[in-house]
Amino acid sequence: MILFKKVRYKNFLSTGNQFIEIDLDKSNTTLVVGENGAGKSTMLDALCFGLFQRAFRGIKKDQLVNSINEKDCLVEVEFTVGQKNYKIIRGIKPNKFEIWCNGDMLNQDAAQRDYQKHLEQQILKLNFRSFTQVVILGNASFVPFMQLRARHRRQVVEEILDIEIFSKMNLLLREKQKNQDELIKQTDFNFQLVDNKIDDKRKYIDDISNRSKDLADSKKADLDKSMTDISNYEEDIKRVRTDIAKLQKLVLDATKITAKQNKLHSMEAKLENTCNKHKKDLTFFESHDDCPTCQQSINAVFKTTMINKKAEKVQELEIALGQIDKEIKTTQMKLDTINKTMVSIREKELLINRYETSIEEIKKQTTRLGQEIAELIDEKQSSAVATGELNQLHEQLLDAGKSKVKHKDEKVYIDTARHLMQDTGIKTKIINQYLPIMNQYINKHLADMDFFVNFTLDEEFNETIKSRYRDEFNYHSFSEGEKLRIDLAILFTWREIAKLKNSTNTNLLILDEIFDSSLDSSGTDEFMRILHTNMSKENVFVISHKGDTLIDKFPRVMKFEKYKNFTRMAE
C-alpha cells in the first residue's frame, strides 16, 4: 500500500518562491477552500507532475513554471511503501528528477524515461491513468471511467486487477511466434537440403560402382550446371535486392504518418472534450429557466441565443470530429500498407538468405564435383569414402528431423500460450470473476447515495442501468448530478477492488469541486456520511469554493488565497 505523506511545491503555476507544504495524512477528511483562481487545484497538478511528469489538468510543462519568477520550479512528494520511505523531487528550469529511498538517491545512470518507468512499474506500481481513476475525481479536464473509450476502460480495470502483465506477455509471445515460424521454415529448408544431399550421394556411389570414362564428362556437365545455377541465383539475388530497395522507399514516411496519426488522436480528444462541454452547456440552458445559483430567471432571448449558439457549436465540432476520424482511418490504412510492405521486405530478405545458402551449398558441391572428376580420371576414387559420407548425411538428416519436430512442438506450446494471454483468455476469466463483485460494490455505493437503480457492467465494460420499474438507461441518459453519483460509486469501487488485489492501493482520495455544481444539500450530507463511514481509514481531500456551507462538516480546513499575485495558504 502507498501511504502518501506530503507534497510541497514552489514557483509552480501561481505559487511563488516560498514552498507551499501540504500534509497528506494529517486528517481523515480535509476541506480545501478559496476563491476561484486562488490555487486550490494546484495541489492536484503538483502531485501528478511530481509523480508522473504531467499535470492533472493537462497543462504543458513549460507553462507550469511561475510566469513571474520564471525559474526554480520544484515539486517534492513524500510517501511510504511498506518499510521504505520515498521522496520524489522534480524540477523545471533547471530540469531535475530524483528518486530518494530511505535517505539515499537511486542511481541515475539510466535514461530519464527508464528512470520514470522504474518509478511507475517498480515503486508506485501504477501509472497516470490508474492514479487518476482511483485517487482523483474532478470536474475539469478529468475524464470519468464511464466517459472513457471501451479499450481504455478495459486498460484501467486490467491495471487495477494487476493483470496487464498478460498483455505484455502476449506481445512477447507474438514476437516469439514470428521467430518460431522462421525457425520452422529454416529447419524445413535444412532438412530438405540434407535429404537432397543424400540423394546426390547415393547417385554418386552408384556412379562410382559403374565407373567409366564417360562418367567424367557427365560430372563436367554437372559442374557447368552448378556454375550456371550460381549465376542464376546471383541474378535472382540482384533482382530481389532491387525489389527491396523499391519497397523501402514506401516505408520512409512511416514516422511522419505515425506522428500525424498521434496528432490527430490528440486533436480528436481535445475536440471531444470541447464538444462535451458545449453539450453540457446546451443541456443546462435547455433544462433551466432560472439560474440555480442566484435563483433569478434567465432571459428568454438570452436563453434562446445560447441554445442556438451551443447547438451550432456542437454541430460544428461533431462535423470536425467526423473529419478527423476519417483522416485517422486514412492514416491507419497508410500505416497498414507500410506494415504489409515491411513484412514483404522481411520475406524477400529471407529469400536472399536462402539463395545465398543455396549458392554456398552449390559452391561446396562444385568443389566436390571437381575433386570427383579428378578422382574419376585417376581412377582413385573409393566408394568406401562415399559410403562413410552417406552415413554422416543420414546422421545429419536424423538430427535435422529431430530439430524439425522440436521446433514444431515449441510452436504448438507458443500458440497455446499466446491464446491464453489474449484478451479472450486468462484476462477475461479473471475479469469475469471480479465483475459480480464490482457490480455489487457499485450498486451498494449508489444505494448509499439514495440512487436506487440496478447498475451492471458486462465483460466489455458497457453499462446496463435499470430502474425499479425495469426501464433501461445508459450513463448519458442521466443528469449531471446523477452522473456524478455514478462516477463516485465507480471510483469507490475501484479503490475497494484495488485493496482486494493489493494493486493500486493508497490512502489518498482527492475530490475536486464535486460539491460545487452537481450535488444538492441532501446529496452533500449523504456523501459526507459515506466519507465518514467508508473512508474513515483514508485521507480524503475535498476541494471547493463553497467553504461557507461546508466548513463546519470537516475537522480540517485548508484555505488558499492570492497575495500580491502569488498563491499562499491563509493563516
C-alpha positions, -999 to 999 in steps of 0.1 A, spaced: 0 0 0 12 35 -9 9 59 20 12 95 8 28 118 34 35 152 19 36 173 -12 54 206 -13 60 230 -43 73 264 -52 73 285 -84 47 261 -96 18 278 -115 7 307 -93 28 296 -63 58 319 -57 93 313 -43 81 302 -9 72 265 -5 36 255 0 37 223 20 6 201 25 5 171 49 -15 144 31 -20 121 61 -28 146 88 -66 142 88 -91 117 75 -111 145 58 -98 179 48 -116 207 31 -96 229 7 -113 262 1 -106 295 -16 -119 319 -43 -118 309 -79 -82 312 -92 -67 311 -57 -48 280 -64 -68 252 -47 -65 227 -76 -28 234 -80 -21 207 -54 -35 182 -79 -13 194 -107 18 194 -84 11 159 -71 6 145 -106 36 163 -120 58 152 -92 49 115 -97 42 113 -135 58 144 -151 24 157 -163 -1 180 -147 -36 167 -138 -53 194 -159 -32 187 -190 -11 220 -187 20 220 -208 53 215 -190 67 250 -199 35 266 -186 39 251 -152 67 275 -142 55 306 -124 52 333 -150 66 360 -127 97 342 -113 102 321 -144 126 296 -128 133 273 -99 100 254 -103 102 225 -78 78 198 -66 86 172 -39 63 143 -30 69 120 0 53 86 5 60 52 20 56 17 5 60 -10 32 91 -2 52 106 21 26 103 59 27 104 76 -7 109 112 -18 104 123 -54 120 156 -65 111 170 -99 120 205 -111 119 227 -142 144 254 -150 166 237 -142 153 203 -150 155 179 -121 143 144 -114 155 124 -83 142 94 -65 152 90 -29 147 58 -8 154 58 29 177 88 25 197 75 -4 192 87 -40 187 59 -66 212 55 -94 206 80 -122 228 63 -149 197 51 -168 178 74 -192 151 96 -177 124 75 -194 137 43 -178 140 62 -145 103 72 -148 94 36 -158 112 23 -127 92 47 -106 58 37 -121 64 -1 -125 87 -10 -96 78 15 -69 43 30 -74 31 1 -95 6 24 -111 6 49 -140 -11 82 -146 -44 67 -159 -49 43 -130 -38 70 -105 -64 95 -117 -91 68 -118 -87 57 -81 -73 87 -64 -88 118 -81 -123 128 -91 -125 163 -107 -150 183 -128 -125 199 -152 -102 180 -176 -107 147 -158 -124 120 -178 -145 97 -156 -144 59 -162 -178 59 -179 -167 85 -204 -136 66 -215 -134 46 -247 -140 9 -244 -104 -1 -247 -93 25 -222 -119 12 -197 -105 -22 -200 -69 -10 -195 -80 8 -163 -96 -24 -150 -66 -45 -160 -43 -22 -142 -64 -22 -110 -67 -60 -112 -29 -62 -118 -34 -83 -149 -18 -60 -176 13 -83 -174 -7 -108 -196 -9 -81 -223 29 -76 -221 34 -114 -222 11 -116 -253 33 -91 -271 64 -110 -263 48 -143 -273 37 -127 -306 73 -118 -314 84 -153 -303 57 -168 -325 71 -150 -355 107 -161 -347 95 -197 -343 78 -196 -377 111 -185 -392 129 -213 -374 105 -239 -387 110 -226 -422 147 -228 -418 147 -263 -403 124 -275 -432 148 -260 -456 178 -276 -439 160 -310 -437 152 -309 -474 188 -297 -482 203 -327 -464 178 -350 -480 188 -337 -514 224 -343 -504 217 -379 -496 200 -384 -529 231 -369 -546 255 -390 -526 236 -422 -534 237 -414 -570 274 -407 -567 280 -440 -551 261 -457 -579 281 -439 -605 313 -450 -588 303 -486 -589 297 -482 -627 327 -462 -633 336 -453 -669 354 -427 -689 322 -412 -699 313 -405 -663 340 -378 -661 322 -360 -689 289 -363 -670 305 -347 -639 319 -319 -660 284 -312 -672 271 -312 -636 299 -287 -628 289 -265 -656 253 -267 -645 263 -258 -609 281 -227 -622 250 -218 -642 228 -223 -611 252 -200 -591 249 -173 -618 211 -177 -619 209 -174 -581 231 -143 -581 208 -127 -607 179 -136 -585 196 -120 -555 202 -88 -576 166 -87 -587 153 -93 -551 176 -66 -537 163 -42 -564 127 -51 -552 137 -44 -516 151 -10 -525 119 -1 -542 98 -13 -512 120 5 -487 111 38 -503 75 31 -494 82 29 -457 102 61 -454 72 81 -444 62 57 -416 75 81 -388 57 111 -403 25 92 -407 27 79 -372 33 114 -358 4 127 -379 -18 100 -365 -8 107 -329 -15 144 -336 -49 136 -350 -58 114 -319 -47 143 -297 -69 168 -317 -98 143 -316 -95 141 -278 -94 179 -274 -124 183 -297 -144 156 -278 -137 174 -245 -148 207 -260 -178 192 -276 -188 176 -243 -185 209 -226 -208 226 -251 -233 197 -249 -233 202 -211 -239 239 -216 -267 232 -241 -283 207 -217 -281 234 -190 -299 261 -210 -325 237 -224 -334 224 -189 -332 256 -169 -354 287 -169 -339 300 -137 -303 303 -125 -296 276 -99 -271 298 -81 -289 332 -79 -325 319 -84 -332 346 -110 -350 339 -142 -328 335 -173 -337 360 -200 -357 341 -227 -338 359 -256 -305 351 -240 -315 315 -234 -326 310 -270 -294 327 -283 -273 305 -261 -292 273 -271 -288 281 -308 -252 291 -303 -243 260 -283 -262 237 -307 -244 253 -337 -211 248 -319 -218 212 -311 -228 205 -347 -196 222 -359 -175 201 -335 -192 169 -344 -185 176 -381 -149 183 -373 -147 151 -353 -161 132 -382 -135 147 -405 -107 139 -380 -120 103 -377 -119 99 -415 -84 113 -416 -73 88 -388 -87 59 -408 -69 72 -438 -35 74 -420 -42 39 -404 -47 25 -439 -14 40 -449 3 25 -419 -13 -9 -426 1 -7 -461 35 2 -448 34 -27 -423 25 -51 -451 54 -36 -471 78 -43 -442 66 -79 -440 72 -82 -477 107 -68 -472 114 -93 -444 102 -122 -467 124 -110 -495 154 -107 -472 147 -143 -460 146 -153 -497 180 -137 -503 194 -157 -473 180 -189 -488 195 -180 -522 229 -173 -506 227 -205 -487 220 -224 -519 249 -206 -536 273 -217 -508 260 -252 -509 264 -253 -547 299 -239 -544 307 -267 -520 291 -291 -544 312 -277 -573 343 -282 -553 334 -318 -547 325 -322 -583 359 -310 -593 376 -334 -570 354 -362 -581 363 -356 -617 400 -357 -609 395 -388 -589 375 -404 -617 402 -396 -642 429 -410 -620 407 -439 -610 415 -433 -573 380 -427 -561 369 -451 -534 333 -459 -528 341 -467 -492 347 -430 -486 315 -420 -502 296 -446 -482 311 -431 -450 299 -396 -461 265 -410 -468 263 -424 -433 272 -390 -419 245 -374 -440 220 -399 -426 230 -388 -391 226 -351 -402 192 -359 -416 182 -376 -383 194 -345 -364 176 -322 -388 144 -343 -384 147 -341 -346 152 -303 -348 122 -300 -371 99 -319 -347 113 -299 -317 106 -265 -333 71 -275 -343 64 -288 -308 76 -255 -294 54 -237 -319 24 -256 -305 33 -245 -270 38 -209 -280 5 -208 -299 -13 -223 -269 3 -198 -245 -5 -168 -267 -41 -179 -270 -43 -179 -232 -26 -145 -230 -50 -128 -254 -80 -107 -242 -103 -136 -246 -81 -159 -225 -69 -157 -189 -76 -120 -185 -113 -124 -194 -117 -152 -169 -102 -131 -142 -123 -101 -151 -155 -123 -151 -146 -135 -116 -145 -99 -104 -174 -84 -124 -201 -96 -99 -181 -81 -70 -176 -48 -90 -213 -46 -98 -222 -54 -62 -199 -26 -49 -212 -1 -74 -248 -7 -66 -241 -6 -29 -225 29 -32 -253 41 -54 -278 30 -28 -258 47 -1 -263 79 -21 -300 73 -25 -297 65 -62 -317 33 -65 -310 17 -98 -296 -17 -109 -262 -8 -125 -244 -36 -143 -211 -37 -162 -205 -65 -187 -171 -80 -196 -166 -53 -223 -174 -27 -196 -205 -15 -213 -232 -5 -188 -268 -16 -184 -289 5 -160 -324 -5 -150 -348 14 -128 -371 -1 -102 -397 -5 -130 -372 -23 -153 -368 7 -176 -334 6 -193 -310 35 -194 -274 43 -201 -249 66 -184 -256 95 -207 -293 93 -200 -289 109 -166 -284 144 -153 -250 157 -143 -258 152 -106 -268 115 -113 -237 110 -134 -216 123 -106 -231 98 -82 -223 70 -107 -187 84 -111 -183 84 -73 -197 49 -69 -173 36 -96 -144 55 -80 -151 40 -46 -155 6 -62 -121 7 -79 -105 17 -47 -121 -13 -29 -111 -37 -57 -76 -23 -56 -75 -32 -19 -87 -67 -26 -60 -72 -52 -34 -51 -33 -25 -34 -67 -34 3 -68 -39 7 -31 -34 41 -15 -46 62 15 -53 92 -7 -86 104 -22 -90 139 -37 -123 153 -49 -121 185 -69 -152 208 -67 -177 179 -68 -199 197 -43 -200 230 -62 -223 221 -91 -239 187 -91 -246 177 -55 -275 194 -37 -276 198 1 -291 163 7 -267 147 -17 -238 165 1 -250 152 35 -253 117 22 -218 119 7 -203 132 39 -219 103 57 -203 79 31 -169 95 36 -171 92 74 -184 56 72 -164 41 43 -133 63 42 -125 65 79 -91 50 75 -81 70 45 -71 106 38 -98 125 18 -93 160 4 -124 179 -8 -116 210 -29 -144 235 -30 -151 273 -34 -182 269 -12 -164 270 21 -192 288 39 -216 259 35 -191 231 41 -166 244 66 -185 230 97 -186 195 82 -148 190 82 -123 186 111 -95 202 90 -98 231 66 -71 245 43 -76 279 28 -57 292 -3 -56 329 -13 -39 352 -37 -15 377 -21 5 401 -44 -3 378 -74 11 347 -56 -9 318 -41 -4 312 -4 -20 293 24 -40 316 46 -34 318 83 
